[in-house]
Amino acid sequence: MGPVSPRSKKRRPTFRRLLKTSGVKLENKLKNRQLKQNVSAKKQRKEQKRLRQAVKGAVAALPPRPLETYCPRPDEEEEEDFLESLPTDMLEDDDLQLMSSMAQRASFITRDLSSCAPVHSGKKRGSEVTKDYEKLPRKMARIEQKEVIHLLPIKDKTGLIPQSIQKPVSQKEEEEEEEEDDEDAAEQEDQLENESMEGLTAEEREQRRAQKIQEKKLRIAALGSAVISDPISNVKRVKELRGMLMEADPSVAVTVRKLVMVSLMEIFKDVAPTYRIRPLTEDEKTTKVKKETQQLREFEEILVSQYKFYLEDLEQIIKDWKQQKKKRRQAVNLQSYGGLAAVAVRCLTELLLALPHFNFHNNIIVLLVPLMNDADRQVSDMCCDAFRKLFVQDKLGAASLATVRVISGLVKSLSYSVRPEVLQTLLSLRIREVKKDIEATKPTKKFMNYQEKKKNLSRMQRKWKKAEEKLDKELLEAEASENKEHKLKLHTETLNMVFLVYFRILKKAHRSALLPAVLEGLANFAHLINLEFFDDLLNVLQNLIQSGDLSNQESLHCIQTVFTILSGQGDVLNIDPLTFYQHLYRMLPRLHAGASNDDVIIVLRCLDTMLTRRKKQVTLQRAMAFVKRLSTLSLHLLPDASVGILAATRAALPSQSVTSCWTMRFRAAASTCQSWTTLNTATLRTRLCGNYTHLITPN
């Protein structure tokens, strides 16, 4: 092997170091260049000053003085004497004349006055002398500095070669520039129109306004019809229509913006597909596809972007209304913000219900849930009604789960100071069952075991039967099992979030105005509560009833919740709710004809769960006590309420209590009579029962 060459001490710069130092080097070069220019300019100014002084001395006929004086050496004096002693006839006439003319000028002694170069400048590289105007700095056109993206370097024999490309200009920036140009043009048009409107009367202004509104309507109708007729080809018209949301004419701005918002809402409802559009991956973008597929991809991309911009515009309108901001060159006054915000909320609620499967549905939920607690009654009721409809029509449960999560966060962030209507919307949830056991929810199908197959089938038949059963299992898993399990999972998570909200309020804000809504919700979903929470929940409800701070309706909701739990999964618990029976028995006389019948409905539900469904756990004395109290109550209520109470009384009577009731009544009657034989059975029945015979007569 040959001698190894010594390692070079100079290290090659890495690409990362090149990236870090490229900008610094450029700045240093620029600074050095400017510094050199300043130094040379300073030297030129000094030299010009010295030359002007020399010229002034020459004009004053003074003997020219050299710029630099020095004392000659003795050797130089001898050399000069030798040169003066030389004869002049050796020169030609032309040379002698040139020398004499040059001696009369100061430049012969000093230097060329026309030159502006420094005194101690070196030799010029070129033979041509640079003109003065060439040395002046030029005013170059301003070149926009474009951003550069540094790529990985290329390595060859010479070393590393850095690579870079120019950063492409984003489409969004171009659109913003176009919008700025459009806004400037609109401002100029508005100024011209305002100047022309100043000289018109009120009637002429109204006519001009109606004419403008009609023109805008026709324009909106033309754009909307074009998009709906051919969405793939005319989807770009949506951008033009969305630009009309920035109408700057104060006379028609409010009306035009409302029309555009509603028109875009209807267009998106008709044009949006029935699936969620996802962004394309890098591999999908580079893959070659058919022309129709490429058109469909472009349509979906433009549709999603314009739908996003439209939702952002609606959100901005609502924010301006909430913050009372005056924007868009004062085209809309503060009084008109309320109407624009109401239309924007209406559009959002329609999109919430019409496109639950499309993109940005969760964003609409996040935007509308805080408006359920808004001070404006119209906006709040609009949002609450929309979410009730969403809960009813949501079959899978994904939208309901997202909404309940946002409501839970809203209630917690506002420290439970929200309107009761916000929690009352949760009563519309379509939750009938939750996920208890995965194996129990799977569809069952009877398959033959090995012994049955061997006994009844041949070898080939067993082989075919095995393949058929395998296929059936796969079909069951694909069709029913996964969908049902996913739905039960979503319902379970939703119900857990609902109970989390209810239990938080019971624990931290049991004296707030939300307690009736919480108790009503617990009564509605009590049959789905987990057994682990039964003991704690019953203790909390019992403490609330015994505190005496609850109203009649709230107390009835507590009783309904307790007995709904005990009549469902709680029947396995050995609990005697004597306190709740006593409380309801004491509350019944508070109902009368002067009050509303809302409490009567809750009483009937409580009686159904307390006496009818729990007949085996209710003693005869307790049942007869309630029958007597309900019979008395029926005389103090309105006719429709009395019918319900009497029906509940008849349903509450146990089968063995009819005979016992007749026995007790006959004994009481016999004790008041002289002899038992003087009374007829029919006479006793008529005298004792009176007008209540139909209550105990069997059908």
Summary of the structure (lengths in Angstrom):
residues: 699
radius of gyration: 49.3
end to end distance: 120.4
largest distance: 192.6
contacts: 1720
relative contact order: 0.03
helix: 69%
strand: 2%
